[in-house]
């Protein structure tokens, strides 16, 4: 018998008492060394416990089996049911965490809507499982839903040749070929429960109801194709997903499936566009702590990438492969899975410089090399990025 079945016989008062017993309110915040305000101070939800962010809005954490060891998920009380935003990755620990939340918070009411901000396993890995468990609906943007299914269906035991070609062209030594081939190509499939065959589509500017409030969908691009953030229209709350994190910046990578992509242009333009979000909302990110200081954080994220681009431009006075640019971009030794992420990010920075006429590509038939060209004019970079073909989205003032 599941806890949902077990709790169906509870009275409304008993269910509410169960919920309140496991919910902690914040008791005053702190300003961090980064200048951001953390309204819950150092508190984070653990186990099946949750923190109350606003009336009917709760913050929980699902453990992840990686170096980034958690994802924040958010639950919204709909009266006779619950909605959730993001889910964690597929696995026993994640399922156990949801079962603990079921016991501590849900009070016998089902989850009827699952919203995925984007396709990555930590965000939709258990979406299909939750949909099946509660007969819930799945809400996503179309590009995220279709991309997730494409990657899931394309998972194979063998690493495909186009992936090897992509890595070697970026400067990865061919001496690692046997090791790469042994790594398999189905990690996404292992981390994501099969998504349901239908979904509810949201897109930039959509308005949805969540927890008795109106929310506007604000799309960000670059980290993923069509990442959905949610901006509350009735009180200052902003669900940022991976688009705006308080302590780290999300990975922005070029992948073998689109080897000439320019995702960093989309990422920087999306961050700049979100400066148009009104007020000073409390930000509910996917990783780290809930915080305030959205606009300052947006400025810092953009500035961080501009500095990396400048450092990369200065590094490439001689032609360099993407692998050879790591010292200009990363301050630590890069190993394991982090190497793969770092390589994708290095290529993304090089491609942006190339699109702006600040780097030239040389291909010798085997490996790409990039050499800096032109003058790096920092004060003009953002404006030049925003006029690249296909990069700009409509102003936020058009959808608020």
Protein Blocks (a to p, Z undefined) as FASTA:
>chain_A
ZZklmmmmpcfklmmmmmmmmcccdebdaddfkopacfklmaccehjbccdfbghiacdd
dddfbfblcdcdddddehjaccdehjbjadfklmmmmmmmmmmmnnopacfbdcdfblbf
klmmmmmmmmmmnopacdddfklmmmmmmmmmmpcfbdcfklmmmmmmnopafklmmmmm
mnopalmmmmpccddfbdcdddehiacdeehiacdddddehjamblccdddfkbccddek
jmbcfkbccdddddfklmmbcfklmmmmmmmmmmmpgcjdddddfedjddehfkmmmmmm
mmmmmmmmmmmmmmmmpccdfklmmmmmpccdcehjllmmmmmmmmmmmmmmmmnopacc
ddehlaccdddedjddfklmmmmmmmgghkaccdfklmZZ
